Amino acid sequence: MKVGTRLTIKWPPNDSLLEYAEDRFKRLIEAYVWFNPHLSLRGTWFGREFLNVKATNSNWEKWRPCNPTSPHWYDESRLQRYLAAHVARDRDLGQRRTVREFIAEFRGLSGSAVQRKILAEVGCSHQSLAQFFGVDQVNRNNIAELLTAMCRYSKPVAPKHLGMIGVEHLKQRLLAAGGNLDTFKYQCRKGMTSEGIPYVVEVAFGLHQSGLSLNNATVPRRFITGANWSAGINNPFRAFGSTGEGLESTLAKVRANANQPVICALHLASAHIQYADRGKSSIILTDNAEQPDD
């Protein structure tokens, strides 16, 4: 039995739509390989294979949804929404979860000793989560005290634990896309925002081989973007902080506009990403980030 996922997309029988979608679809699927070293991926278009890539590191790890969340990734409003979702789910399922069970879900707070300390400080031992949250109105004081205690008894998550794609994998992807090894550049930035949210930014850049040839035929620029190991349908990095400049304008400044044969990959991993729209097509980036010496 093979382990993996098979995805089949049924497309309307419209030739013009298919012609428009083919290139964008293929590039989107291939982009996932750039950001996931553990991924082996085979893609076919109407029975014809267009992609067959083997994982470069099958043991590669990243922060997954099943990993415990960290209290340091919440402010009071986010924790309130998280608690509300738990209370609503418990009500729908007919469950009665305690505050202690809720605390145990957080990273570094699974031990009974630390749970007792938090419950004693907040004054909610043996209390149900629904009662703690508030029956008639939200008890914001309870939530604020709980968040403070959970943060005090746990350690922040270092950015490196989110997962890093790494220089070797991105180098292999650039070469497979026709990039020139001598022009390959890689940079990684790890840090924390002022709110204590860890992040990792990785950038790979290189010149396509066609840009070194003597003939005038060159391939157009290509950039691959994504966040938390998912590829963006469009470029989500439209503005970097308060500068108003995004990836497009930054590339244009170094004369890597749409007509130039360059390849650029940009990926952001973060415990909390803010989007400007419901479709998650534009990421809100701030200036309040620090880069520790780790």
N, C-alpha and C positions, 0 to 999 in steps of 0.2 A: 504494500500500500504506500503510495506517495503522499508525503506531507507537504501541504502548501495550499494556495488559493487559486482558483480559476475564475476569471471574470469575463463574461460575454456581454457585449453591448449590442442591442438590437437597434439599428438605425433606419429611419424612414427611407423608402426606396426613391430617393431624389438625387439625381446625378450631380446637380449643382451643389447641393448641401454636402454630399460625400466628398466632392473635389475640394471644397473649402475646408472641411473638417480633417481630411486625411493627414496633412502635414502637422497641424496643431495637435492632433490626437497622438501621433507617433512621438512627437517631441515631449509631450506631457508624460507619456508612459516611460520614455527613456530617462527623463529627469529624476524619477524615483531611484534609479540605479546610482546616480551621482551622490545621493544623500544617504544611502543605506548600504554600507559595505558588506552586510550579511545577506543581501538579497540576490538571489538568482532569478532572472526574469526572462521569459520568452514571450514575444508578441507576434501575432499574426494579423494580417489585414486581408480579409476575404480569402483566407486559406493560404496566403503567401507570407512567409516569415520575414519580419523586418527587424527583429531584435532577438538576440540569444546571448545573454550575458551571465557568466558565472560569478558567484560571490567571491570577493577578494579576501574576506575574513568572515568565515561562517560563525566564529565565536565572538564577533563584535557585539558589544552591549551598549544600550542607551537607557535612559530613564523611560520606563513604560507606564501606562495607565494603571497597571496592577501594583506598582510600587507605592509605598505609603506616602501620602502627601505630607508636607512640612507646615507647621503652624507659622513659620517665618514667611510664608508666601501669602499670608492673609493680612488684610487690615480689618477693622471692625465691620465695615459694610460687606466685605466679601465673606467673612466668616458668618455673618448673619444670613446671607443668602444660602451658604452651604448648609447651615443648620436647618433653615427652612425647608430645603430640599429633602433632608433626612427625615424631618418630622412629617412632611407630606407623604413620603414613601412609606414610612412606618404605619401611618394611618390607613393608606390604601391596602397594605398587606395585613393589617390587623396585628401589628407587632407593637411591643412596648420596650423600646431600647432605653438603656440607662445612659446617663452622662458619662459614666465610666467606660462603657462600651464604645461610645463616640470618641473619647480621648485615646483609647487603645488603637484607633486607626491611624494615628499620626506617627510620623517617623521619630524614633527615639523615645516614644511614650508607651511602649507595649508592656513595660515592666510594672508589676503590681505595686511596688514600693513608690515609684514616682507618681503613679496614678493616685495613691492615697494622699500624697502630699498636696497634689493639685486640688483634689476634691475637698480636703480639709481647709485649704486656703480660700477657696471660692465658696465653701459652705454648701456643697450640693451632693454629699454622700447619699447613696441609695435613691437619688432623685431621678425620675424619668426625664428623658430628653425633652418631651413635649411640655412638661411642667416647667422645666428650666428655661425653655425658650419663651414661654409666656402663653397663657391661655386666652386672655382677653386682649392683650397687647404685647408687643415684643418687649422683652426685658433687656434693654440695651446695656444696662449696668452689669448684668450677669455675663453677657457676651464679652464685654470689654475686660472684665476681671479674668474670665477663662482664657482669653487670648494672651493676656499678659503672663499668666501663670504657665501656660503651655510653652510660650517662647522662652521663659526663664529656665525651664527644666529640660530644654532640648537645644541642640546645636544647629546653626544654619547649615544648609547644604552647600558645599563648595561647588563652584561652576564646573569643575572637571568631572563631577559625578553625573552631570546631565548626559554626557556622552559626546565624544569628539569624532568627527568623520576621519580626520587625519590627512597628512600630506601625501602619503603613498597611494591611498585610494583615489584621491582627487587627481593625482598625477596620472594614474592609469586611465582614468576616465577622459582626461584631456587628450592623452595620446590616442585613445581609441576614437576620439572625435576628429582626429586629423591634426592635433596640435603639435607644435614643435617643442621638443624637450628643452633646448637651450634657452628658450624664452619663458619657460614655466616659472611662475612665482606663486608663493603661498604665504598667507599670513593668518594668524589666529589671535583673537583677542578674547580673554576671559575676564569677567568682572561681576560686580554687583551694582544694582541700581540703588538710589537713596532709600528705597523702600525695602531693601534687603533681598531683591529678586535676582538670583544668579542668571547669567547668560553666557553664551559662547557664540562668537561670530567667526566664521571661517570664509576666506576668500581665496579662490584660485584663478589665475590669469595667465594667458599665453597667446602666442600668435599662431594662427593656422599656417600649415605648411605652404598653402597657396600664396601666402604673403611674402614668401622668400623666393618664389620662382621668378624667372625672367619674363614670362609672358604676363599679359595684363589681366588674364582671367583669374579672379579671386572670389572666394565665397564671402557672403555677407557676415556681419557680426552676429555672434550668438551668445546670449547669456542665459544662465540657468539659475533660477532663484527658488528659494523655499524656506519654510520655517517648521521647526520641530519634525524634521525628516519627511515632510510632505511637500511636494512640488507645487509651486504657484501656477495657476492657470494663466495669469498675467503677472507682471512685475509688481510685487507688493511693496517694494521699497521706493516709494514715490517721494518721500521727504525724510531726510536725516536730521532729526531734532528741529531746532528753531531756524536752521539755515535756509530752509525752504528748498534745498537742493536734494535730489534723489539720485538713484543709481544712473539714470539716463544722463543727467547733466554732469555727473561726476566722470562718467566715461567720455563724454564729449570734451571735457576739459583736457583730457590726456589724448585727444584726437582719436578716440576709439568710438567714432560715431557708427551709425548703422551700416555704412558702406565699407567699413574697415574689416579685414579678416582676423578678428580677434575672438577669443573664447573666454568668457568670464562666468564663474560660478560663485554665488553668494548664498550662504546659509546662516540662519539664526536659530539657535536653540535657547529657549528661555522657559522658566517655570510659569511665567504669566505674560501672555502677549495680548496687547490691546489692538483691536481692529477698528478702522474708521467706518466700516459698513457691515451689514449682516452677511454679505457674501464673502467676507474675509478676503477682499481683494486688495486692501491697503492697510499696512501695519503702521501704527502710531509709535514713533520712536522719540525718546526724550533725550535731553542733554545731561541728565543727572545720573551718570554712571561712573564708577571707579574701576580701575584695573589694579588688583592687588599683585604683589610680587610673589606669585606662587609658580 
